[in-house]
Amino acid sequence: MPPISESQRVARIKAVHEHFRIENTHDLDAIMATFGTTCSFLANNELHEGHDAVRAFYGDCTLAKITHRRRFHYRCIGAKSP
């Protein structure tokens, strides 16, 4: 697989930062809007595949009134990332 371009890398970092910013608002509809036409989400070693599963995961977090805030510790951007 060829390496990603610098512009692709920058776009991916920007998309992830925007997703985390929206997660920190705890707005479920806005969070879901950050996912593409197909989505999957890995949380706590559990894979949530498809919009319904991802929405249920985030909905459970919202219902539990989780007040976590996300921030970056490190970044890993690979060629397989959208």
OpenMM code with the backbone's topology and positions (N, CA, C; nanometers):
from openmm import Vec3, app, unit

residues = "MET PRO PRO ILE SER GLU SER GLN ARG VAL ALA ARG ILE LYS ALA VAL HIS GLU HIS PHE ARG ILE GLU ASN THR HIS ASP LEU ASP ALA ILE MET ALA THR PHE GLY THR THR CYS SER PHE LEU ALA ASN ASN GLU LEU HIS GLU GLY HIS ASP ALA VAL ARG ALA PHE TYR GLY ASP CYS THR LEU ALA LYS ILE THR HIS ARG ARG ARG PHE HIS TYR ARG CYS ILE GLY ALA LYS SER PRO".split()
positions = [
    Vec3(0.0850, -0.1166, 0.0000),
    Vec3(0.0000, 0.0000, 0.0000),
    Vec3(0.0903, 0.1239, 0.0000),
    Vec3(0.0660, 0.2188, -0.0886),
    Vec3(0.1518, 0.3373, -0.0941),
    Vec3(0.1302, 0.4268, 0.0277),
    Vec3(0.2326, 0.5012, 0.0658),
    Vec3(0.2151, 0.5925, 0.1795),
    Vec3(0.1154, 0.7035, 0.1445),
    Vec3(0.0554, 0.7602, 0.2457),
    Vec3(-0.0389, 0.8688, 0.2216),
    Vec3(0.0378, 0.9982, 0.1972),
    Vec3(-0.0260, 1.0894, 0.1287),
    Vec3(0.0369, 1.2178, 0.1003),
    Vec3(0.0284, 1.3081, 0.2237),
    Vec3(0.1057, 1.4117, 0.2213),
    Vec3(0.1025, 1.5090, 0.3312),
    Vec3(-0.0355, 1.5728, 0.3425),
    Vec3(-0.0984, 1.6029, 0.2305),
    Vec3(-0.2316, 1.6646, 0.2369),
    Vec3(-0.3349, 1.5676, 0.2946),
    Vec3(-0.3229, 1.4384, 0.2639),
    Vec3(-0.4131, 1.3385, 0.3226),
    Vec3(-0.3896, 1.3284, 0.4731),
    Vec3(-0.2635, 1.3293, 0.5135),
    Vec3(-0.2294, 1.3207, 0.6561),
    Vec3(-0.2891, 1.4395, 0.7319),
    Vec3(-0.2712, 1.5584, 0.6774),
    Vec3(-0.3237, 1.6792, 0.7409),
    Vec3(-0.4766, 1.6744, 0.7485),
    Vec3(-0.5419, 1.6298, 0.6422),
    Vec3(-0.6881, 1.6202, 0.6406),
    Vec3(-0.7381, 1.5210, 0.7448),
    Vec3(-0.6684, 1.4099, 0.7606),
    Vec3(-0.7097, 1.3088, 0.8597),
    Vec3(-0.6948, 1.3625, 1.0017),
    Vec3(-0.5842, 1.4300, 1.0278),
    Vec3(-0.5634, 1.4876, 1.1609),
    Vec3(-0.6722, 1.5906, 1.1899),
    Vec3(-0.7029, 1.6752, 1.0931),
    Vec3(-0.8074, 1.7763, 1.1097),
    Vec3(-0.9425, 1.7105, 1.1386),
    Vec3(-0.9758, 1.6034, 1.0657),
    Vec3(-1.1035, 1.5332, 1.0855),
    Vec3(-1.1129, 1.4732, 1.2254),
    Vec3(-1.0040, 1.4157, 1.2729),
    Vec3(-1.0049, 1.3552, 1.4067),
    Vec3(-1.0177, 1.4629, 1.5144),
    Vec3(-0.9449, 1.5724, 1.4992),
    Vec3(-0.9577, 1.6830, 1.5950),
    Vec3(-1.1018, 1.7349, 1.5987),
    Vec3(-1.1647, 1.7490, 1.4830),
    Vec3(-1.3020, 1.7971, 1.4767),
    Vec3(-1.3973, 1.6965, 1.5416),
    Vec3(-1.3745, 1.5670, 1.5171),
    Vec3(-1.4580, 1.4642, 1.5795),
    Vec3(-1.4466, 1.4731, 1.7322),
    Vec3(-1.3247, 1.4825, 1.7836),
    Vec3(-1.3067, 1.4914, 1.9294),
    Vec3(-1.3708, 1.6186, 1.9848),
    Vec3(-1.3587, 1.7291, 1.9112),
    Vec3(-1.4211, 1.8537, 1.9567),
    Vec3(-1.5719, 1.8343, 1.9699),
    Vec3(-1.6312, 1.7694, 1.8712),
    Vec3(-1.7754, 1.7457, 1.8743),
    Vec3(-1.8117, 1.6442, 1.9824),
    Vec3(-1.7302, 1.5404, 2.0013),
    Vec3(-1.7567, 1.4463, 2.1107),
    Vec3(-1.7657, 1.5200, 2.2434),
    Vec3(-1.6807, 1.6187, 2.2624),
    Vec3(-1.6782, 1.6917, 2.3892),
    Vec3(-1.8019, 1.7774, 2.4112),
    Vec3(-1.8845, 1.7953, 2.3067),
    Vec3(-2.0115, 1.8669, 2.3242),
    Vec3(-2.1214, 1.7727, 2.3722),
    Vec3(-2.0995, 1.6419, 2.3568),
    Vec3(-2.1962, 1.5381, 2.3948),
    Vec3(-2.3260, 1.5487, 2.3150),
    Vec3(-2.3193, 1.6017, 2.1941),
    Vec3(-2.4357, 1.6135, 2.1045),
    Vec3(-2.4364, 1.4906, 2.0142),
    Vec3(-2.5241, 1.3957, 2.0424),
    Vec3(-2.5244, 1.2671, 1.9731),
    Vec3(-2.5439, 1.2815, 1.8225),
    Vec3(-2.6357, 1.3652, 1.7796),
    Vec3(-2.6569, 1.3821, 1.6358),
    Vec3(-2.5334, 1.4414, 1.5684),
    Vec3(-2.4701, 1.5373, 1.6314),
    Vec3(-2.3495, 1.5977, 1.5751),
    Vec3(-2.2349, 1.4970, 1.5708),
    Vec3(-2.2222, 1.4149, 1.6740),
    Vec3(-2.1187, 1.3111, 1.6754),
    Vec3(-2.1398, 1.2155, 1.5588),
    Vec3(-2.2617, 1.1692, 1.5416),
    Vec3(-2.2904, 1.0743, 1.4345),
    Vec3(-2.2669, 1.1348, 1.2967),
    Vec3(-2.2838, 1.2648, 1.2835),
    Vec3(-2.2612, 1.3311, 1.1555),
    Vec3(-2.1132, 1.3308, 1.1164),
    Vec3(-2.0238, 1.3037, 1.2119),
    Vec3(-1.8806, 1.3001, 1.1791),
    Vec3(-1.8397, 1.1679, 1.1155),
    Vec3(-1.9266, 1.0682, 1.1185),
    Vec3(-1.8963, 0.9398, 1.0580),
    Vec3(-1.9410, 0.9397, 0.9125),
    Vec3(-1.8733, 0.8627, 0.8316),
    Vec3(-1.9074, 0.8535, 0.6897),
    Vec3(-2.0267, 0.7628, 0.6655),
    Vec3(-2.0396, 0.7182, 0.5416),
    Vec3(-2.1535, 0.6336, 0.5052),
    Vec3(-2.1458, 0.4963, 0.5706),
    Vec3(-2.0256, 0.4489, 0.5958),
    Vec3(-2.0066, 0.3266, 0.6747),
    Vec3(-1.9200, 0.3646, 0.7930),
    Vec3(-1.9437, 0.3036, 0.9055),
    Vec3(-1.8613, 0.3398, 1.0204),
    Vec3(-1.8416, 0.2203, 1.1124),
    Vec3(-1.7338, 0.2272, 1.1845),
    Vec3(-1.7062, 0.1335, 1.2934),
    Vec3(-1.6287, 0.2103, 1.3972),
    Vec3(-1.6360, 0.1647, 1.5204),
    Vec3(-1.5740, 0.2356, 1.6314),
    Vec3(-1.5233, 0.1317, 1.7303),
    Vec3(-1.3983, 0.1393, 1.7659),
    Vec3(-1.3390, 0.0481, 1.8628),
    Vec3(-1.3271, 0.1202, 1.9960),
    Vec3(-1.3954, 0.0689, 2.0964),
    Vec3(-1.3912, 0.1284, 2.2297),
    Vec3(-1.3765, 0.0177, 2.3323),
    Vec3(-1.2787, 0.0323, 2.4165),
    Vec3(-1.2547, -0.0666, 2.5224),
    Vec3(-1.2429, -0.2079, 2.4668),
    Vec3(-1.1726, -0.2195, 2.3550),
    Vec3(-1.1499, -0.3485, 2.2886),
    Vec3(-1.2777, -0.4131, 2.2344),
    Vec3(-1.3821, -0.3358, 2.2188),
    Vec3(-1.5076, -0.3857, 2.1628),
    Vec3(-1.5374, -0.3082, 2.0350),
    Vec3(-1.5573, -0.3820, 1.9252),
    Vec3(-1.5840, -0.3199, 1.7968),
    Vec3(-1.7339, -0.2990, 1.7782),
    Vec3(-1.7714, -0.1766, 1.7485),
    Vec3(-1.9101, -0.1399, 1.7201),
    Vec3(-1.9153, -0.1103, 1.5706),
    Vec3(-1.9863, -0.1927, 1.4948),
    Vec3(-1.9892, -0.1797, 1.3492),
    Vec3(-2.1256, -0.1329, 1.3020),
    Vec3(-2.1253, -0.0324, 1.2170),
    Vec3(-2.2481, 0.0222, 1.1600),
    Vec3(-2.3019, 0.1380, 1.2424),
    Vec3(-2.3807, 0.2223, 1.1762),
    Vec3(-2.4333, 0.3414, 1.2420),
    Vec3(-2.5183, 0.3093, 1.3646),
    Vec3(-2.6006, 0.2060, 1.3572),
    Vec3(-2.6865, 0.1727, 1.4718),
    Vec3(-2.6050, 0.1339, 1.5936),
    Vec3(-2.5014, 0.0533, 1.5733),
    Vec3(-2.4176, 0.0085, 1.6850),
    Vec3(-2.3365, 0.1243, 1.7427),
    Vec3(-2.2825, 0.2081, 1.6561),
    Vec3(-2.2037, 0.3225, 1.7035),
    Vec3(-2.2940, 0.4205, 1.7774),
    Vec3(-2.4120, 0.4454, 1.7217),
    Vec3(-2.5070, 0.5367, 1.7874),
    Vec3(-2.5491, 0.4812, 1.9240),
    Vec3(-2.5713, 0.3507, 1.9324),
    Vec3(-2.6078, 0.2890, 2.0611),
    Vec3(-2.4955, 0.3062, 2.1626),
    Vec3(-2.3708, 0.2881, 2.1179),
    Vec3(-2.2563, 0.3075, 2.2086),
    Vec3(-2.2547, 0.4504, 2.2612),
    Vec3(-2.2609, 0.5473, 2.1710),
    Vec3(-2.2581, 0.6864, 2.2137),
    Vec3(-2.3823, 0.7225, 2.2936),
    Vec3(-2.4970, 0.6659, 2.2583),
    Vec3(-2.6194, 0.6913, 2.3335),
    Vec3(-2.6087, 0.6425, 2.4760),
    Vec3(-2.5487, 0.5254, 2.4949),
    Vec3(-2.5276, 0.4735, 2.6300),
    Vec3(-2.4369, 0.5666, 2.7096),
    Vec3(-2.3353, 0.6188, 2.6455),
    Vec3(-2.2454, 0.7130, 2.7129),
    Vec3(-2.3199, 0.8397, 2.7523),
    Vec3(-2.4051, 0.8877, 2.6617),
    Vec3(-2.4814, 1.0092, 2.6880),
    Vec3(-2.5819, 0.9857, 2.7998),
    Vec3(-2.6510, 0.8709, 2.7961),
    Vec3(-2.7487, 0.8401, 2.9006),
    Vec3(-2.6828, 0.8261, 3.0370),
    Vec3(-2.5606, 0.7751, 3.0383),
    Vec3(-2.4884, 0.7590, 3.1644),
    Vec3(-2.4297, 0.8918, 3.2118),
    Vec3(-2.4483, 0.9956, 3.1286),
    Vec3(-2.3975, 1.1290, 3.1587),
    Vec3(-2.2473, 1.1283, 3.1819),
    Vec3(-2.1798, 1.0528, 3.0963),
    Vec3(-2.0347, 1.0512, 3.1030),
    Vec3(-1.9847, 1.1890, 3.0651),
    Vec3(-1.9006, 1.2446, 3.1461),
    Vec3(-1.8540, 1.3811, 3.1223),
    Vec3(-1.7055, 1.3827, 3.0869),
    Vec3(-1.6599, 1.2765, 3.0252),
    Vec3(-1.5193, 1.2730, 2.9854),
    Vec3(-1.4934, 1.3758, 2.8762),
    Vec3(-1.3703, 1.4176, 2.8673),
    Vec3(-1.3270, 1.5052, 2.7607),
    Vec3(-1.2079, 1.4393, 2.6957),
    Vec3(-1.2090, 1.4348, 2.5634),
    Vec3(-1.1013, 1.3701, 2.4898),
    Vec3(-0.9918, 1.4691, 2.4567),
    Vec3(-0.8697, 1.4165, 2.4540),
    Vec3(-0.7563, 1.4939, 2.4062),
    Vec3(-0.6549, 1.3977, 2.3478),
    Vec3(-0.5657, 1.4495, 2.2706),
    Vec3(-0.4662, 1.3668, 2.2040),
    Vec3(-0.3467, 1.3420, 2.2938),
    Vec3(-0.2994, 1.2175, 2.2918),
    Vec3(-0.1726, 1.1834, 2.3561),
    Vec3(-0.0697, 1.1509, 2.2488),
    Vec3(-0.1134, 1.0879, 2.1425),
    Vec3(-0.0274, 1.0577, 2.0286),
    Vec3(-0.1149, 1.0350, 1.9073),
    Vec3(-0.0531, 1.0365, 1.7896),
    Vec3(-0.1284, 1.0152, 1.6660),
    Vec3(-0.0642, 0.9039, 1.5857),
    Vec3(-0.1465, 0.8243, 1.5229),
    Vec3(-0.0999, 0.7200, 1.4312),
    Vec3(-0.1905, 0.7273, 1.3095),
    Vec3(-0.1335, 0.7601, 1.1972),
    Vec3(-0.2113, 0.7760, 1.0748),
    Vec3(-0.1572, 0.6812, 0.9710),
    Vec3(-0.2406, 0.5886, 0.9281),
    Vec3(-0.1963, 0.4902, 0.8322),
    Vec3(-0.2661, 0.5026, 0.6986),
    Vec3(-0.2159, 0.4290, 0.6043),
    Vec3(-0.2710, 0.4340, 0.4693),
    Vec3(-0.4133, 0.3815, 0.4633),
    Vec3(-0.4538, 0.2975, 0.5577),
    Vec3(-0.5889, 0.2400, 0.5550),
    Vec3(-0.6944, 0.3358, 0.6096),
    Vec3(-0.6540, 0.4400, 0.6776),
    Vec3(-0.7505, 0.5357, 0.7306),
    Vec3(-0.8205, 0.6065, 0.6169),
    Vec3(-0.9500, 0.6376, 0.6371),
    Vec3(-1.0229, 0.7067, 0.5290),
    Vec3(-0.9751, 0.8490, 0.5110),
] * unit.nanometer
topology = app.Topology()
chain = topology.addChain("A")
for resn in residues:
    res = topology.addResidue(resn, chain)
    for name in ("N", "CA", "C"):
        topology.addAtom(name, app.Element.getBySymbol(name[0]), res)
